[in-house]
């Protein structure tokens, strides 16, 4: 599979990745356009997740998204996720910050904090996060609810500050794809200081 920065055979440069593609590209360790569970695991370890969370996330994410991102192909026991098709794995009961094409919708992002961040307009508490998840639930959408709950709870666990607040800029970083790189640099910096 061609890399993200490749040029098509006709000599036309590939389009800029969507924010949703950028969101997942961090986990494509070898940058071949396909994310395998071991790459998801490595990505979670790079951002400072423990072994158990990294194993759980790699199995849950890849098993849940692989088939959706590979339309018309036989299921694979390697559970690959195709980055170019990640928009097909968008689930219900979400915030709507990504549209159906994987583009960022600023109004929906701001709505998260306008509607749910009552104690601090620029952050969510654990309770406010739970209330947002409840408000986003769609009827008869257990898979979407589980996916949304898992994503947001992992984000909260990894990114809350010492006061238990999940900051707006951290959430924005998840959506624009910059947070994981930032977290990896911070984690690497901490490890370098320990040695």
N, C-alpha and C positions, 0 to 999 in steps of 0.2 A: 504494500500500500504506500502511496506517495506521502511524503512528509508535508507538514502544514505550509511550509515556505516554498514548496515546489512550484514549477511552472508547468502548465498543461502542455500537451503535445503540440497544440496550435501556437504555442508561444505566448499565451495569455496568462498573466499572473493570477493565481487563485485569489478568490475574494477574501476579504477580512473575516475572520471567525466571528460568529455571533457571541454576545455575552454569555449565553448558555454554553456554547462550545468552549469559550475561555474558562468558564467555571470548572469544567471537567478536564481540560487539557493538562493541568498540573499533574494529574494522576497518570497520564500517558508518559511514563518514565522514558521510554525509548523514542518517543515522538513519531510513531509510525501510524497514528490515527486509530489505533485499537488499544483499549485498556483491558488487560487481563486481571484476574483477582490478585495475583502476586504484585502487580503494579499498584493496584489500589492499596494493598497492604503496605507497600514501600512508601507510598505517598502519605498515608496516615502516620507511619513511623517518622517520616521526615518532618511532619508538623508537630511532633511531640506526643502523639497518642501512644498509650500503652499497648502491649502485645495483645491483650484480650480484646480491647476495642478495635484494634486494627484488623484482627482476624474476623471478628463479628462483622465489621463494616465491609470488608472485602467480599465476604460471602453474601451478605444481605444485598449490597449494592449491585454486585455483578450478576447474581442470580435473578434479581428483580428487574434489571434493565437490559440484560443481554438480548433476550428474544425480541424485545420491543425495538431495539436499534438495528436489528438484522432482518428486516422484512423480506419474505420470500426465500429465506435461507433455512436450511435444516438447523434445528437446535444443536448447540455445541456444548459438550460437557466441560469445555474450557471457559465457558461463560464470558466471551469477549463482548466488550461494549464498543460500538463504532461511533467515534466522536462526531463524524459528519451527520449522523442520524439521531443525535441525542435529543433533538426536539420531539422525536416520536415517543420518547419515554416520559414526557411531561405528564404528571399525574393530576388528578382532581384533588379537591380539598386543599389547594395550595393558596398562596397569597396573590397570584395573578401578576407578579412582578415580571415574569417572563411571558411574552405572548406566545401564540402557537408556532411562531417561527424561531423562537429562542431569543428574541430581542428584548431589551430592558425597557420597562414601562415606568418612567419616573413617577407618574401620578400614583400608581399602585404602591410603589416603594414608600412614598411620603405618607400614603394612607395608613400604612402599618403603624407609623408612629403617631399620626394625628388621631387615629381611633383608639389605639391601645396603650400608648406610653403616657400614662396619666401622672405617675409620680415624678418622672423626669422626661421631658419631651424628646430627649436625644438618646434614650435607652429603654430597654424593656426589663422588668423584673421577671422572676420565674412565674409569678401569678399572672402577670400581664401577658406573658408568652402563652400560658395555658388558655387564657381567655381568648387570645387571637386564634389559636388552633381550634378552639371550640366554635368560634364565629365563622371560620373558614370551612367547617365540615359540610360536606354535601351528603344528602340522603343516599343510602345504599352504596356508599363508596368506602368500604372498609380498607381496600388496598391503598387508596389515596390518603386516607386518614393515617394509616400506619406509616406510609412513606413520609408524610408531612411531619408527623410526630417524631419520627426517627431523625430526620434531617435537622429539625429545630432543636431537639434535645441534645444532640451531639454538638451542634454549634454552640448552644448555651454552655454545655459542660466544658468545652474547649476554650471558649472566648469570654466568659463572664469576667468582670473585674472583681477586685477584692470586696466590693460592696454588693456583689450579686447582680450586677447590671450588665446587660448585653448591649453594648454601644451601637449607635446608629452607623458609625463609620466601619465597624467590624461587619455589620450586616451588609452594608453597601459593598464592602470588599469581597464578600461571598458572591454577590450577584455580578460584580464586574470581573471576577476572576483573579483579583490581586491579593486577596487575603491569604491564600495558601502559600504563595511565594514569600510573603512577609513573615508568616508563621514559621516557615522552614528556615529562613535566615535567622530569625530570633532563636529558634531551637538550636541551630548549629552554633550560633554565637555563645549560647549558654553552655553547650558541650565543650567548646574550645576553652572557656574560662575554667572548666572543671579539670582540664588536663594540664 
